[in-house]
Amino acid sequence: MPRSVNAVASRARRKKILNRTKGYWGRGKNVWTVAKNKWEKGQTYAYRDRRAKKREFRALWINRINAGCRMNGISYSVFMGELHKNNIELNRKVLADLAMNQPEAFAAVVKMVKK
């Protein structure tokens, strides 16, 4: 009896990966083993970097808030401590946006915290 293999499913599985690797450079788009490895590696990086992105943005926001605080004569750590002590619930993303785009509004927040 001949060996039965499901060529339709195998081809569909390979085609699915090759469709996902369109636009990759060189053999990464049309050679099955290279494309599969590149796609798997890309998925690993995507998973990792979705988390790293959050860390990088938080660090950026902290740097921007710190710069705004220093221009208003207060350090970042003191500012954040006083902010929490006074129950002012502004997150770092909003504070960083204020510090960059509306320095006078950020100065008003700093003045409120300094009291």
Buried (B, 14 or more C-beta within 10 A) or exposed (E): EEEEEEEEEEEEEEEEBBEBBEEBEEEBBEBEEBBBEBBEEBEEEEEEEEEEEEEEEEEEBBEBBBEBBEEBEBEBEEBBEBBEEEEEEEEBBEBBBBBBEEBEEBBEBBEEBEE
